[in-house]
Amino acid sequence: MKSSTVKIALIALALSLSTSLALAAESKPPVADAAKASAKPASTSSAPRVKLVDLNSAKKEELKSLPGVTDEVAAKIIAGRPYLSKAHLLTRKIVEAGEYENLRALVIAKQKGRPDAKPVKK
């Protein structure tokens, strides 16, 4: 009686192990696909770069190409120059908060006369 119980337990254990191994094999990608995925250059998987518009030097047409920027807003931006940071669009009340959220990833405020100066990010 004991030997038959041990045999049944061993068979059950073997079946459960084979089932778990089969499930694990299905969830992992094949080795060839994993090698292809790791061989891809990082630049193809990242989002394409957007050309940032400089608030201090952009022409009216460039500013109008930004989302939500009308002739009036472009004229306000040009009249409010120079900007030390793009956040000045908000603090100087050139644009509303919602418009600024749409623009802040698309604009920078470069400083003239300082070629080594980096734009302030906010």
N, CA, C and O atoms as a printed pandas DataFrame, in Angstrom:
     atom_number atom_name residue_name chain_id  residue_number  x_coord  y_coord  z_coord
0              1         N          MET        A               1    0.822   -1.184    0.000
1              2        CA          MET        A               1    0.000    0.000    0.000
2              3         C          MET        A               1    0.869    1.251    0.000
3              4         O          MET        A               1    0.576    2.217   -0.704
4              5         N          LYS        A               2    1.959    1.230    0.808
5              6        CA          LYS        A               2    2.834    2.397    0.870
6              7         C          LYS        A               2    3.520    2.650   -0.460
7              8         O          LYS        A               2    3.667    3.803   -0.867
8              9         N          SER        A               3    3.939    1.608   -1.138
9             10        CA          SER        A               3    4.659    1.786   -2.397
10            11         C          SER        A               3    3.751    2.370   -3.478
11            12         O          SER        A               3    4.213    3.160   -4.302
12            13         N          SER        A               4    2.491    2.005   -3.493
13            14        CA          SER        A               4    1.571    2.567   -4.476
14            15         C          SER        A               4    1.287    4.046   -4.177
15            16         O          SER        A               4    1.138    4.843   -5.103
16            17         N          THR        A               5    1.212    4.412   -2.909
17            18        CA          THR        A               5    1.004    5.814   -2.524
18            19         C          THR        A               5    2.222    6.648   -2.920
19            20         O          THR        A               5    2.071    7.770   -3.403
20            21         N          VAL        A               6    3.409    6.117   -2.722
21            22        CA          VAL        A               6    4.640    6.825   -3.093
22            23         C          VAL        A               6    4.705    6.975   -4.604
23            24         O          VAL        A               6    5.101    8.032   -5.096
24            25         N          LYS        A               7    4.325    5.938   -5.359
25            26        CA          LYS        A               7    4.339    6.003   -6.812
26            27         C          LYS        A               7    3.362    7.074   -7.304
27            28         O          LYS        A               7    3.692    7.847   -8.203
28            29         N          ILE        A               8    2.192    7.121   -6.734
29            30        CA          ILE        A               8    1.188    8.122   -7.132
30            31         C          ILE        A               8    1.684    9.529   -6.810
31            32         O          ILE        A               8    1.488   10.449   -7.604
32            33         N          ALA        A               9    2.314    9.702   -5.669
33            34        CA          ALA        A               9    2.852   11.006   -5.279
34            35         C          ALA        A               9    3.958   11.433   -6.229
35            36         O          ALA        A               9    4.017   12.598   -6.621
36            37         N          LEU        A              10    4.838   10.506   -6.608
37            38        CA          LEU        A              10    5.920   10.818   -7.543
38            39         C          LEU        A              10    5.383   11.175   -8.927
39            40         O          LEU        A              10    5.891   12.087   -9.580
40            41         N          ILE        A              11    4.361   10.457   -9.369
41            42        CA          ILE        A              11    3.754   10.753  -10.669
42            43         C          ILE        A              11    3.105   12.142  -10.642
43            44         O          ILE        A              11    3.243   12.915  -11.589
44            45         N          ALA        A              12    2.410   12.445   -9.566
45            46        CA          ALA        A              12    1.769   13.751   -9.435
46            47         C          ALA        A              12    2.815   14.865   -9.419
47            48         O          ALA        A              12    2.613   15.910  -10.036
48            49         N          LEU        A              13    3.909   14.654   -8.731
49            50        CA          LEU        A              13    4.999   15.635   -8.669
50            51         C          LEU        A              13    5.610   15.832  -10.047
51            52         O          LEU        A              13    5.860   16.965  -10.459
52            53         N          ALA        A              14    5.850   14.747  -10.758
53            54        CA          ALA        A              14    6.428   14.828  -12.098
54            55         C          ALA        A              14    5.495   15.587  -13.046
55            56         O          ALA        A              14    5.955   16.405  -13.842
56            57         N          LEU        A              15    4.200   15.321  -12.965
57            58        CA          LEU        A              15    3.238   16.027  -13.819
58            59         C          LEU        A              15    3.192   17.517  -13.504
59            60         O          LEU        A              15    3.140   18.339  -14.419
60            61         N          SER        A              16    3.210   17.875  -12.238
61            62        CA          SER        A              16    3.153   19.297  -11.875
62            63         C          SER        A              16    4.425   20.024  -12.306
63            64         O          SER        A              16    4.362   21.175  -12.738
64            65         N          LEU        A              17    5.579   19.363  -12.193
65            66        CA          LEU        A              17    6.826   19.978  -12.647
66            67         C          LEU        A              17    6.834   20.165  -14.156
67            68         O          LEU        A              17    7.239   21.220  -14.645
68            69         N          SER        A              18    6.397   19.168  -14.892
69            70        CA          SER        A              18    6.386   19.285  -16.352
70            71         C          SER        A              18    5.406   20.361  -16.813
71            72         O          SER        A              18    5.672   21.063  -17.789
72            73         N          THR        A              19    4.281   20.495  -16.123
73            74        CA          THR        A              19    3.307   21.534  -16.456
74            75         C          THR        A              19    3.885   22.919  -16.202
75            76         O          THR        A              19    3.732   23.813  -17.033
76            77         N          SER        A              20    4.540   23.107  -15.073
77            78        CA          SER        A              20    5.119   24.417  -14.765
78            79         C          SER        A              20    6.250   24.759  -15.721
79            80         O          SER        A              20    6.406   25.921  -16.096
80            81         N          LEU        A              21    7.040   23.772  -16.122
81            82        CA          LEU        A              21    8.104   24.021  -17.098
82            83         C          LEU        A              21    7.530   24.382  -18.464
83            84         O          LEU        A              21    8.080   25.235  -19.161
84            85         N          ALA        A              22    6.444   23.750  -18.846
85            86        CA          ALA        A              22    5.810   24.060  -20.128
86            87         C          ALA        A              22    5.262   25.484  -20.122
87            88         O          ALA        A              22    5.389   26.203  -21.113
88            89         N          LEU        A              23    4.663   25.886  -19.028
89            90        CA          LEU        A              23    4.140   27.255  -18.924
90            91         C          LEU        A              23    5.268   28.276  -18.935
91            92         O          LEU        A              23    5.141   29.332  -19.554
92            93         N          ALA        A              24    6.358   27.975  -18.262
93            94        CA          ALA        A              24    7.504   28.886  -18.229
94            95         C          ALA        A              24    8.129   29.023  -19.604
95            96         O          ALA        A              24    8.556   30.115  -19.976
96            97         N          ALA        A              25    8.192   27.954  -20.359
97            98        CA          ALA        A              25    8.766   27.997  -21.699
98            99         C          ALA        A              25    7.923   28.847  -22.632
99           100         O          ALA        A              25    8.472   29.503  -23.518
100          101         N          GLU        A              26    6.611   28.857  -22.464
101          102        CA          GLU        A              26    5.731   29.653  -23.310
102          103         C          GLU        A              26    5.875   31.140  -23.044
103          104         O          GLU        A              26    5.721   31.943  -23.963
104          105         N          SER        A              27    6.165   31.525  -21.811
105          106        CA          SER        A              27    6.225   32.941  -21.473
106          107         C          SER        A              27    7.542   33.604  -21.838
107          108         O          SER        A              27    7.591   34.831  -21.925
108          109         N          LYS        A              28    8.603   32.854  -22.053
109          110        CA          LYS        A              28    9.900   33.425  -22.405
110          111         C          LYS        A              28   10.033   33.496  -23.921
111          112         O          LYS        A              28    9.602   32.583  -24.626
112          113         N          PRO        A              29   10.645   34.604  -24.441
113          114        CA          PRO        A              29   10.850   34.692  -25.877
114          115         C          PRO        A              29   11.952   33.723  -26.302
115          116         O          PRO        A              29   12.830   33.408  -25.499
116          117         N          PRO        A              30   11.923   33.253  -27.527
117          118        CA          PRO        A              30   12.994   32.395  -28.010
118          119         C          PRO        A              30   14.333   33.118  -27.957
119          120         O          PRO        A              30   14.377   34.348  -27.988
120          121         N          VAL        A              31   15.401   32.379  -27.879
121          122        CA          VAL        A              31   16.734   32.957  -27.731
122          123         C          VAL        A              31   17.074   33.849  -28.907
123          124         O          VAL        A              31   17.680   34.902  -28.707
124          125         N          ALA        A              32   16.713   33.476  -30.118
125          126        CA          ALA        A              32   17.024   34.278  -31.295
126          127         C          ALA        A              32   16.321   35.631  -31.226
127          128         O          ALA        A              32   16.919   36.653  -31.562
128          129         N          ASP        A              33   15.043   35.650  -30.791
129          130        CA          ASP        A              33   14.310   36.908  -30.679
130          131         C          ASP        A              33   14.909   37.793  -29.594
131          132         O          ASP        A              33   14.962   39.013  -29.753
132          133         N          ALA        A              34   15.355   37.201  -28.506
133          134        CA          ALA        A              34   15.963   37.985  -27.428
134          135         C          ALA        A              34   17.261   38.613  -27.910
135          136         O          ALA        A              34   17.568   39.745  -27.536
136          137         N          ALA        A              35   18.030   37.904  -28.731
137          138        CA          ALA        A              35   19.279   38.450  -29.254
138          139         C          ALA        A              35   18.998   39.602  -30.207
139          140         O          ALA        A              35   19.718   40.600  -30.198
140          141         N          LYS        A              36   17.954   39.478  -31.033
141          142        CA          LYS        A              36   17.593   40.560  -31.943
142          143         C          LYS        A              36   17.144   41.797  -31.169
143          144         O          LYS        A              36   17.497   42.920  -31.529
144          145         N          ALA        A              37   16.374   41.594  -30.117
145          146        CA          ALA        A              37   15.865   42.715  -29.324
146          147         C          ALA        A              37   16.998   43.461  -28.648
147          148         O          ALA        A              37   16.970   44.690  -28.570
148          149         N          SER        A              38   17.997   42.735  -28.156
149          150        CA          SER        A              38   19.102   43.406  -27.472
150          151         C          SER        A              38   20.071   44.026  -28.462
151          152         O          SER        A              38   20.852   44.897  -28.077
152          153         N          ALA        A              39   20.052   43.610  -29.725
153          154        CA          ALA        A              39   20.975   44.148  -30.719
154          155         C          ALA        A              39   20.481   45.450  -31.330
155          156         O          ALA        A              39   21.249   46.124  -32.017
156          157         N          LYS        A              40   19.225   45.828  -31.107
157          158        CA          LYS        A              40   18.691   47.066  -31.663
158          159         C          LYS        A              40   19.370   48.264  -31.031
159          160         O          LYS        A              40   19.579   48.281  -29.818
160          161         N          PRO        A              41   19.719   49.270  -31.825
161          162        CA          PRO        A              41   20.282   50.488  -31.235
162          163         C          PRO        A              41   19.236   51.230  -30.428
163          164         O          PRO        A              41   18.048   51.185  -30.745
164          165         N          ALA        A              42   19.677   51.911  -29.391
165          166        CA          ALA        A              42   18.760   52.614  -28.491
166          167         C          ALA        A              42   18.047   53.764  -29.187
167          168         O          ALA        A              42   16.931   54.117  -28.803
168          169         N          SER        A              43   18.671   54.355  -30.206
169          170        CA          SER        A              43   18.082   55.516  -30.848
170          171         C          SER        A              43   16.811   55.170  -31.618
171          172         O          SER        A              43   15.947   56.032  -31.780
172          173         N          THR        A              44   16.671   53.941  -32.095
173          174        CA          THR        A              44   15.464   53.595  -32.836
174          175         C          THR        A              44   14.270   53.398  -31.924
175          176         O          THR        A              44   13.131   53.552  -32.364
176          177         N          SER        A              45   14.505   53.058  -30.653
177          178        CA          SER        A              45   13.391   52.830  -29.756
178          179         C          SER        A              45   12.947   54.108  -29.046
179          180         O          SER        A              45   11.842   54.151  -28.505
180          181         N          SER        A              46   13.777   55.141  -29.036
181          182        CA          SER        A              46   13.390   56.375  -28.364
182          183         C          SER        A              46   12.571   57.249  -29.307
183          184         O          SER        A              46   12.592   57.069  -30.525
184          185         N          ALA        A              47   11.857   58.188  -28.723
185          186        CA          ALA        A              47   11.018   59.083  -29.500
186          187         C          ALA        A              47   11.892   60.023  -30.330
187          188         O          ALA        A              47   12.989   60.380  -29.901
188          189         N          PRO        A              48   11.426   60.423  -31.502
189          190        CA          PRO        A              48   12.217   61.331  -32.315
190          191         C          PRO        A              48   12.362   62.675  -31.632
191          192         O          PRO        A              48   11.457   63.135  -30.936
192          193         N          ARG        A              49   13.512   63.301  -31.840
193          194        CA          ARG        A              49   13.760   64.600  -31.217
194          195         C          ARG        A              49   12.946   65.681  -31.911
195          196         O          ARG        A              49   12.774   65.669  -33.130
196          197         N          VAL        A              50   12.452   66.609  -31.113
197          198        CA          VAL        A              50   11.697   67.733  -31.624
198          199         C          VAL        A              50   12.607   68.941  -31.593
199          200         O          VAL        A              50   13.312   69.161  -30.608
200          201         N          LYS        A              51   12.604   69.726  -32.656
201          202        CA          LYS        A              51   13.416   70.937  -32.680
202          203         C          LYS        A              51   12.753   71.972  -31.776
203          204         O          LYS        A              51   11.615   72.381  -32.004
204          205         N          LEU        A              52   13.487   72.385  -30.747
205          206        CA          LEU        A              52   12.945   73.343  -29.793
206          207         C          LEU        A              52   12.991   74.751  -30.384
207          208         O          LEU        A              52   13.916   75.099  -31.119
208          209         N          VAL        A              53   11.989   75.546  -30.056
209          210        CA          VAL        A              53   11.906   76.925  -30.531
210          211         C          VAL        A              53   12.445   77.830  -29.430
211          212         O          VAL        A              53   12.007   77.766  -28.282
212          213         N          ASP        A              54   13.416   78.685  -29.806
213          214        CA          ASP        A              54   14.020   79.618  -28.851
214          215         C          ASP        A              54   13.141   80.856  -28.732
215          216         O          ASP        A              54   12.902   81.564  -29.711
216          217         N          LEU        A              55   12.667   81.103  -27.521
217          218        CA          LEU        A              55   11.783   82.255  -27.287
218          219         C          LEU        A              55   12.474   83.584  -27.555
219          220         O          LEU        A              55   11.813   84.557  -27.920
220          221         N          ASN        A              56   13.791   83.643  -27.380
221          222        CA          ASN        A              56   14.517   84.898  -27.523
222          223         C          ASN        A              56   14.929   85.222  -28.954
223          224         O          ASN        A              56   15.300   86.364  -29.229
224          225         N          SER        A              57   14.879   84.274  -29.865
225          226        CA          SER        A              57   15.329   84.560  -31.228
226          227         C          SER        A              57   14.358   84.103  -32.314
227          228         O          SER        A              57   14.588   84.395  -33.487
228          229         N          ALA        A              58   13.302   83.410  -31.971
229          230        CA          ALA        A              58   12.384   82.871  -32.985
230          231         C          ALA        A              58   11.612   83.984  -33.669
231          232         O          ALA        A              58   11.232   84.979  -33.051
232          233         N          LYS        A              59   11.391   83.788  -34.956
233          234        CA          LYS        A              59   10.581   84.733  -35.726
234          235         C          LYS        A              59    9.113   84.440  -35.465
235          236         O          LYS        A              59    8.766   83.387  -34.930
236          237         N          LYS        A              60    8.271   85.360  -35.839
237          238        CA          LYS        A              60    6.840   85.246  -35.591
238          239         C          LYS        A              60    6.270   83.970  -36.220
239          240         O          LYS        A              60    5.415   83.317  -35.621
240          241         N          GLU        A              61    6.734   83.611  -37.415
241          242        CA          GLU        A              61    6.237   82.416  -38.091
242          243         C          GLU        A              61    6.592   81.151  -37.312
243          244         O          GLU        A              61    5.786   80.225  -37.223
244          245         N          GLU        A              62    7.807   81.117  -36.747
245          246        CA          GLU        A              62    8.209   79.961  -35.945
246          247         C          GLU        A              62    7.335   79.840  -34.704
247          248         O          GLU        A              62    6.897   78.745  -34.350
248          249         N          LEU        A              63    7.084   80.957  -34.050
249          250        CA          LEU        A              63    6.259   80.947  -32.844
250          251         C          LEU        A              63    4.828   80.515  -33.166
251          252         O          LEU        A              63    4.207   79.789  -32.390
252          253         N          LYS        A              64    4.309   80.962  -34.307
253          254        CA          LYS        A              64    2.942   80.600  -34.690
254          255         C          LYS        A              64    2.817   79.117  -35.033
255          256         O          LYS        A              64    1.710   78.580  -35.048
256          257         N          SER        A              65    3.930   78.456  -35.305
257          258        CA          SER        A              65    3.869   77.018  -35.602
258          259         C          SER        A              65    3.650   76.190  -34.336
259          260         O          SER        A              65    3.347   75.000  -34.419
260          261         N          LEU        A              66    3.802   76.806  -33.182
261          262        CA          LEU        A              66    3.583   76.113  -31.911
262          263         C          LEU        A              66    2.084   75.988  -31.639
263          264         O          LEU        A              66    1.311   76.848  -32.062
264          265         N          PRO        A              67    1.663   74.937  -30.945
265          266        CA          PRO        A              67    0.234   74.737  -30.690
266          267         C          PRO        A              67   -0.343   75.833  -29.789
267          268         O          PRO        A              67    0.190   76.117  -28.716
268          269         N          GLY        A              68   -1.430   76.437  -30.241
269          270        CA          GLY        A              68   -2.127   77.443  -29.448
270          271         C          GLY        A              68   -1.572   78.846  -29.552
271          272         O          GLY        A              68   -2.107   79.762  -28.928
272          273         N          VAL        A              69   -0.502   79.047  -30.332
273          274        CA          VAL        A              69    0.093   80.380  -30.460
274          275         C          VAL        A              69   -0.522   81.072  -31.674
275          276         O          VAL        A              69   -0.360   80.642  -32.817
276          277         N          THR        A              70   -1.230   82.154  -31.382
277          278        CA          THR        A              70   -1.863   82.962  -32.426
278          279         C          THR        A              70   -0.970   84.143  -32.760
279          280         O          THR        A              70    0.119   84.279  -32.202
280          281         N          ASP        A              71   -1.428   85.006  -33.677
281          282        CA          ASP        A              71   -0.671   86.222  -34.008
282          283         C          ASP        A              71   -0.477   87.091  -32.771
283          284         O          ASP        A              71    0.606   87.632  -32.545
284          285         N          GLU        A              72   -1.539   87.223  -31.969
285          286        CA          GLU        A              72   -1.460   88.059  -30.759
286          287         C          GLU        A              72   -0.458   87.515  -29.759
287          288         O          GLU        A              72    0.344   88.267  -29.206
288          289         N          VAL        A              73   -0.499   86.211  -29.524
289          290        CA          VAL        A              73    0.405   85.593  -28.554
290          291         C          VAL        A              73    1.840   85.690  -29.062
291          292         O          VAL        A              73    2.752   85.977  -28.286
292          293         N          ALA        A              74    2.048   85.455  -30.343
293          294        CA          ALA        A              74    3.400   85.571  -30.907
294          295         C          ALA        A              74    3.925   86.992  -30.741
295          296         O          ALA        A              74    5.096   87.186  -30.415
296          297         N          ALA        A              75    3.069   87.984  -30.962
297          298        CA          ALA        A              75    3.482   89.380  -30.790
298          299         C          ALA        A              75    3.820   89.671  -29.322
299          300         O          ALA        A              75    4.772   90.401  -29.046
300          301         N          LYS        A              76    3.060   89.113  -28.387
301          302        CA          LYS        A              76    3.347   89.293  -26.958
302          303         C          LYS        A              76    4.683   88.659  -26.588
303          304         O          LYS        A              76    5.457   89.228  -25.818
304          305         N          ILE        A              77    4.947   87.479  -27.139
305          306        CA          ILE        A              77    6.213   86.796  -26.841
306          307         C          ILE        A              77    7.378   87.630  -27.346
307          308         O          ILE        A              77    8.372   87.796  -26.639
308          309         N          ILE        A              78    7.268   88.156  -28.557
309          310        CA          ILE        A              78    8.343   88.970  -29.124
310          311         C          ILE        A              78    8.514   90.250  -28.324
311          312         O          ILE        A              78    9.645   90.670  -28.078
312          313         N          ALA        A              79    7.416   90.884  -27.912
313          314        CA          ALA        A              79    7.494   92.137  -27.149
314          315         C          ALA        A              79    8.078   91.918  -25.755
315          316         O          ALA        A              79    8.664   92.842  -25.190
316          317         N          GLY        A              80    7.936   90.730  -25.191
317          318        CA          GLY        A              80    8.400   90.461  -23.832
318          319         C          GLY        A              80    9.848   90.003  -23.732
319          320         O          GLY        A              80   10.305   89.660  -22.642
320          321         N          ARG        A              81   10.576   89.989  -24.836
321          322        CA          ARG        A              81   11.960   89.531  -24.825
322          323         C          ARG        A              81   12.854   90.493  -24.072
323          324         O          ARG        A              81   12.545   91.684  -24.029
324          325         N          PRO        A              82   13.919   90.052  -23.491
325          326        CA          PRO        A              82   14.481   88.707  -23.423
326          327         C          PRO        A              82   13.893   87.916  -22.255
327          328         O          PRO        A              82   13.430   88.486  -21.267
328          329         N          TYR        A              83   13.922   86.608  -22.391
329          330        CA          TYR        A              83   13.457   85.693  -21.352
330          331         C          TYR        A              83   14.653   84.964  -20.762
331          332         O          TYR        A              83   15.502   84.460  -21.497
332          333         N          LEU        A              84   14.721   84.907  -19.443
333          334        CA          LEU        A              84   15.778   84.142  -18.795
334          335         C          LEU        A              84   15.417   82.671  -18.724
335          336         O          LEU        A              84   16.297   81.811  -18.699
336          337         N          SER        A              85   14.111   82.375  -18.691
337          338        CA          SER        A              85   13.644   80.992  -18.719
338          339         C          SER        A              85   12.283   80.970  -19.399
339          340         O          SER        A              85   11.605   81.990  -19.523
340          341         N          LYS        A              86   11.915   79.792  -19.828
341          342        CA          LYS        A              86   10.617   79.670  -20.494
342          343         C          LYS        A              86    9.463   79.868  -19.523
343          344         O          LYS        A              86    8.339   80.136  -19.947
344          345         N          ALA        A              87    9.725   79.740  -18.233
345          346        CA          ALA        A              87    8.684   79.957  -17.225
346          347         C          ALA        A              87    8.228   81.412  -17.191
347          348         O          ALA        A              87    7.162   81.717  -16.658
348          349         N          HIS        A              88    9.030   82.309  -17.756
349          350        CA          HIS        A              88    8.624   83.716  -17.799
350          351         C          HIS        A              88    7.376   83.925  -18.653
351          352         O          HIS        A              88    6.683   84.931  -18.498
352          353         N          LEU        A              89    7.086   82.995  -19.544
353          354        CA          LEU        A              89    5.825   83.092  -20.295
354          355         C          LEU        A              89    4.639   83.097  -19.345
355          356         O          LEU        A              89    3.630   83.759  -19.589
356          357         N          LEU        A              90    4.776   82.361  -18.280
357          358        CA          LEU        A              90    3.706   82.265  -17.288
358          359         C          LEU        A              90    3.775   83.419  -16.294
359          360         O          LEU        A              90    2.763   84.063  -16.020
360          361         N          THR        A              91    4.959   83.682  -15.756
361          362        CA          THR        A              91    5.080   84.711  -14.714
362          363         C          THR        A              91    4.834   86.118  -15.255
363          364         O          THR        A              91    4.378   86.992  -14.518
364          365         N          ARG        A              92    5.125   86.338  -16.511
365          366        CA          ARG        A              92    4.859   87.648  -17.120
366          367         C          ARG        A              92    3.474   87.717  -17.745
367          368         O          ARG        A              92    3.117   88.707  -18.383
368          369         N          LYS        A              93    2.699   86.656  -17.555
369          370        CA          LYS        A              93    1.317   86.569  -18.039
370          371         C          LYS        A              93    1.205   86.740  -19.561
371          372         O          LYS        A              93    0.286   87.382  -20.069
372          373         N          ILE        A              94    2.170   86.147  -20.266
373          374        CA          ILE        A              94    2.119   86.135  -21.731
374          375         C          ILE        A              94    1.112   85.083  -22.190
375          376         O          ILE        A              94    0.336   85.319  -23.116
376          377         N          VAL        A              95    1.131   83.913  -21.530
377          378        CA          VAL        A              95    0.189   82.827  -21.839
378          379         C          VAL        A              95   -0.441   82.333  -20.545
379          380         O          VAL        A              95    0.085   82.559  -19.455
380          381         N          GLU        A              96   -1.571   81.658  -20.682
381          382        CA          GLU        A              96   -2.266   81.059  -19.534
382          383         C          GLU        A              96   -1.580   79.751  -19.149
383          384         O          GLU        A              96   -0.770   79.224  -19.912
384          385         N          ALA        A              97   -1.899   79.233  -17.982
385          386        CA          ALA        A              97   -1.274   78.011  -17.464
386          387         C          ALA        A              97   -1.497   76.813  -18.386
387          388         O          ALA        A              97   -0.570   76.034  -18.608
388          389         N          GLY        A              98   -2.683   76.653  -18.918
389          390        CA          GLY        A              98   -2.967   75.533  -19.816
390          391         C          GLY        A              98   -2.163   75.608  -21.105
391          392         O          GLY        A              98   -1.655   74.598  -21.593
392          393         N          GLU        A              99   -2.054   76.823  -21.654
393          394        CA          GLU        A              99   -1.252   77.004  -22.864
394          395         C          GLU        A              99    0.215   76.740  -22.582
395          396         O          GLU        A              99    0.918   76.155  -23.406
396          397         N          TYR        A             100    0.677   77.172  -21.414
397          398        CA          TYR        A             100    2.079   76.961  -21.052
398          399         C          TYR        A             100    2.406   75.472  -20.956
399          400         O          TYR        A             100    3.481   75.047  -21.379
400          401         N          GLU        A             101    1.492   74.682  -20.406
401          402        CA          GLU        A             101    1.725   73.236  -20.300
402          403         C          GLU        A             101    1.906   72.614  -21.677
403          404         O          GLU        A             101    2.695   71.682  -21.837
404          405         N          ASN        A             102    1.177   73.125  -22.683
405          406        CA          ASN        A             102    1.322   72.616  -24.044
406          407         C          ASN        A             102    2.630   73.062  -24.688
407          408         O          ASN        A             102    3.161   72.369  -25.556
408          409         N          LEU        A             103    3.153   74.211  -24.270
409          410        CA          LEU        A             103    4.337   74.793  -24.904
410          411         C          LEU        A             103    5.657   74.424  -24.237
411          412         O          LEU        A             103    6.689   74.389  -24.907
412          413         N          ARG        A             104    5.650   74.155  -22.965
413          414        CA          ARG        A             104    6.905   74.073  -22.225
414          415         C          ARG        A             104    7.859   72.995  -22.714
415          416         O          ARG        A             104    9.069   73.132  -22.536
416          417         N          ALA        A             105    7.363   71.943  -23.314
417          418        CA          ALA        A             105    8.247   70.898  -23.845
418          419         C          ALA        A             105    8.770   71.254  -25.236
419          420         O          ALA        A             105    9.641   70.564  -25.765
420          421         N          LEU        A             106    8.249   72.316  -25.824
421          422        CA          LEU        A             106    8.605   72.675  -27.197
422          423         C          LEU        A             106    9.462   73.925  -27.308
423          424         O          LEU        A             106    9.943   74.244  -28.394
424          425         N          VAL        A             107    9.662   74.643  -26.199
425          426        CA          VAL        A             107   10.402   75.904  -26.251
426          427         C          VAL        A             107   11.570   75.914  -25.280
427          428         O          VAL        A             107   11.599   75.168  -24.301
428          429         N          ILE        A             108   12.535   76.783  -25.577
429          430        CA          ILE        A             108   13.665   77.041  -24.679
430          431         C          ILE        A             108   13.908   78.545  -24.672
431          432         O          ILE        A             108   13.354   79.274  -25.495
432          433         N          ALA        A             109   14.735   79.001  -23.747
433          434        CA          ALA        A             109   15.098   80.420  -23.678
434          435         C          ALA        A             109   16.610   80.515  -23.615
435          436         O          ALA        A             109   17.191   80.549  -22.530
436          437         N          LYS        A             110   17.255   80.558  -24.785
437          438        CA          LYS        A             110   18.709   80.676  -24.845
438          439         C          LYS        A             110   19.106   82.098  -24.490
439          440         O          LYS        A             110   18.369   83.051  -24.743
440          441         N          GLN        A             111   20.273   82.218  -23.904
441          442        CA          GLN        A             111   20.765   83.527  -23.508
442          443         C          GLN        A             111   21.750   84.047  -24.554
443          444         O          GLN        A             111   22.721   83.365  -24.882
444          445         N          LYS        A             112   21.507   85.239  -25.076
445          446        CA          LYS        A             112   22.403   85.837  -26.062
446          447         C          LYS        A             112   23.673   86.328  -25.383
447          448         O          LYS        A             112   23.661   86.709  -24.212
448          449         N          GLY        A             113   24.754   86.314  -26.127
449          450        CA          GLY        A             113   26.011   86.847  -25.618
450          451         C          GLY        A             113   26.774   85.876  -24.744
451          452         O          GLY        A             113   27.905   86.168  -24.356
452          453         N          ARG        A             114   26.207   84.757  -24.429
453          454        CA          ARG        A             114   26.875   83.750  -23.607
454          455         C          ARG        A             114   26.799   82.419  -24.336
455          456         O          ARG        A             114   25.865   81.649  -24.115
456          457         N          PRO        A             115   27.771   82.134  -25.205
457          458        CA          PRO        A             115   27.703   80.888  -25.959
458          459         C          PRO        A             115   27.794   79.642  -25.074
459          460         O          PRO        A             115   27.333   78.567  -25.460
460          461         N          ASP        A             116   28.390   79.792  -23.885
461          462        CA          ASP        A             116   28.512   78.641  -22.993
462          463         C          ASP        A             116   27.281   78.450  -22.113
463          464         O          ASP        A             116   27.155   77.443  -21.416
464          465         N          ALA        A             117   26.385   79.417  -22.152
465          466        CA          ALA        A             117   25.203   79.352  -21.287
466          467         C          ALA        A             117   24.245   78.289  -21.780
467          468         O          ALA        A             117   23.988   78.163  -22.978
468          469         N          LYS        A             118   23.731   77.541  -20.852
469          470        CA          LYS        A             118   22.729   76.526  -21.166
470          471         C          LYS        A             118   21.368   77.081  -20.801
471          472         O          LYS        A             118   21.250   77.842  -19.840
472          473         N          PRO        A             119   20.316   76.708  -21.564
473          474        CA          PRO        A             119   18.987   77.200  -21.229
474          475         C          PRO        A             119   18.535   76.674  -19.874
475          476         O          PRO        A             119   18.855   75.552  -19.480
476          477         N          VAL        A             120   17.788   77.510  -19.177
477          478        CA          VAL        A             120   17.264   77.119  -17.876
478          479         C          VAL        A             120   16.039   76.263  -18.091
479          480         O          VAL        A             120   15.128   76.655  -18.821
480          481         N          LYS        A             121   15.999   75.072  -17.454
481          482        CA          LYS        A             121   14.855   74.186  -17.585
482          483         C          LYS        A             121   13.971   74.313  -16.367
483          484         O          LYS        A             121   14.453   74.265  -15.235
484          485         N          LYS        A             122   12.686   74.474  -16.591
485          486        CA          LYS        A             122   11.721   74.547  -15.482
486          487         C          LYS        A             122   10.492   73.807  -15.828
487          488         O          LYS        A             122    9.560   73.749  -15.027
